[in-house]
Amino acid sequence: MPKFTYKSYSWLIGTTSFRTADFNVRIEQQLELLDEFWSLRDNINETWEGNASLQKDYYDFIQEREFLVGEANRPAKDARQKTSGLVQIGLVTDDRKLTSAARALLKISKENAFNKDNPLQIPADSFIYMKQLLKTSIDVEDTVVRPFVVVAYALLCLDYLTDEEFTYLLPLCTTYENTEEIIRYIKSCRNGEGNVESYILSRLLSMDNYKEALEFFLAEEVTEDVIMEIGINRKSKKYDAPYYPLYCALSKVALRNDEGSILQLFDAIGGLSANPGKIWKRILFNTSSRNNVERNGFSALNDIPLLQADNEQEFRCMFYESMILIKALVNLHDCSDLNRRFIKTTDIVLFSDGKVTLDVLPNCWLKSISDKLLSVAFSETDKHTEDVSLFDISPFLEIDEHVIHANLKSIYGITIESSVDVTQFINNERYKRFNQLIDSKFTKEVLIDLFGKFERREDTAIRQIVTNNALIPTIFEYIIGIAWYLISDRKGDVLSYMNLSLEADLLPRSHATGGKADITYMYEQTEFYPAHCLLIEATLSDGNTQRRMEMEPVSRHLGEYMLNNGDDYAYAVFVSTFLHRNVISDFRNRRTYQYYSDSYENCVEGLKIIPLATPEIQKILERNVSYNKLYSLFTEAYQSNEPVPTWYERNIVKHLLSTDSK
């Protein structure tokens, strides 16, 4: 029996074994762990390649530091897979040593230096990721492709990509010729000519291994071995054994009109892997209920060509095409998530509302060099691991701010006279997107529901709603920031007040180290309150942990702010899903506390700290209580002489329930 070899038809950035939540922080953590691992005395003179014992040691090392959960059957292999994506994007060498690019990235993370002092106004770490991905090339059979360059080129040619186009067609761009072909095909599809599935199938059937497998399948008696062979599974042909009972039952239904085999067909689909099985079931059946299939027989089937074949050869051909197409769709879908995660690290590509687009300044930069991108898109670079400039990657990539300004005018109709104008325009654009994000994704009803999920620690559900690229405490801060922005009638520069790292789509992301934990909300003077700063401190800690971790830092942050800024009206709100009784007591007693500067030169007389549990924020949102009202409520509560045991209930909870929205 001939053996048909799997051949890659698409690119993938990274490896699916490192498709993890908290993507940025996990990359940074692993770089730190690798650096620490190689500094151990036993490892200094060791090499990685071919050293399974050392690789297992690394697996054990990162497991001890709780980077991994569970036990791998093959630890050395798992260690290679967990680090291979970092090799691919040039952050570690083949020997798993940190590169200069990785050290630059770690320096930014450790120093919390995520500034945006570059012409694209993206965070410093994102600028490094962008440079790395511009250099990253991947071998696809006999070709080399730089995926990120191809994505940028396609976005420039097409203005945007749908999620479907990004997922199923862009990874097939592996040569100059098929990249141009796919871009033309996408334009045709948008005009109603052709579809994604047709292109993928034609691409597969143009490959020698799939053509030869089909010829073999049409000529041979169908057995389990034949089915496993023509599946061309890249891992092991045994994974395709469940397709044999599927074929047998399906052929009886399609060629013999055997109604008794319909239930067998339904059950055979259940033997497939989950995602292929879902697609097969959706294609063949109009119901997902086994009882309905058993009861309705032929009426439970969809009217599709596969079930109407005129002869066995035609049926075999359609079965084979369906099998390889569905497997390809599942593969491309699985890979899309990882591709998206890596591309999002650059902060120049937006994934929003089912579309993929370039952000404003990156679009203005790349638009002027779009005709040059394909000149490097299918080649390697010898600077992959180096922390080099854009010019060193390729001279035409060097950013000319004058060109960006000119393109801002020609593309967006904005006249720019200085970099200040650019910053203002970009800030306005960000707030347009941010407010649209709130209106579509983070309404008051959603925020109220999320606070309930934080209280119950439904972390998986929270990630599904918000993002999987941030730790839960970071998401908590972010949601509080949005809630306070709404409470403040959407006034104030909340995106900078939150002191969080945000992706280009304005969702939060976490980093491995440091960073401010507060939200610093600045208020200008109004008829309702004086100009002042509100420090919002957020925590998910509870019980004695909250008492140990939060009492001193909150007081210190507020005291230092007041000393350094001379803001006598500054105060803090401490937000948690649970308020420890002694935390409330401590904060109440801070109103008579004297906070001194070094050498006792200056002193703050009394610290105003208001504890606030998330159920009360839910009430504020439900009742549409604005900050105008909250400020006076907090002031009255602060000045109250109510004993601590009853203070919160009587001065915060009950007052909120009696406060109107004006």
Secondary structure, DSSP 8 states (H G I E B T S, - for coil): ---------S--SS-GGG--SSHHHHHHHHHHHHHHHHHSTTTTT---TT-HHHHHHHHHHHHHTTS--S--SSHHHHHHHHHHHHHHTTSB-TT--B-HHHHHHHHHHHTT-----STT---HHHHHHHHHHHH--EEETTEEE-HHHHHHHHHHHHS-EEHHHHHHTGGG--SHHHHHHHHHHHHHHHTTS--HHHHHHHHHHTSHHHHHHHHHHHHS---HHHHHHHT--SS-GGGGTTHHHHHHHHHHHHHH--GGGHHHHHHHHTTS-HHHHHHHHHHHBS---HHHHHHHGGGGB---GGGG-SSHHHHHHHHHHHHHHHHHHHHHHHHHHHHHHHHHTTSSEEEETTEEEE-HHHHHHHHTTHHHHTTTTT---TTTTS---HHHH-GGGS--HHHHHHHHHHHH----SSHHHHHHHHHHHHHHHHHHHHHHH--HHHHHHHHHHHHHT-HHHHHHHS-SSS-HHHHHHHHHHHHHHHHTTT-S-HHHHT--EE-TTS-EE--SS----EEEEEE---SSS-SEEEEEEEE---HHHHHHHHHHHHHHHHHHHHHHH--TT-EEEEEESS--HHHHHHHHHGGG-EEE-GGG--EEE---EEEEEHHHHHHHHHTT--HHHHHHHHHHHHH----HHHHHIIIIIHHHHT----
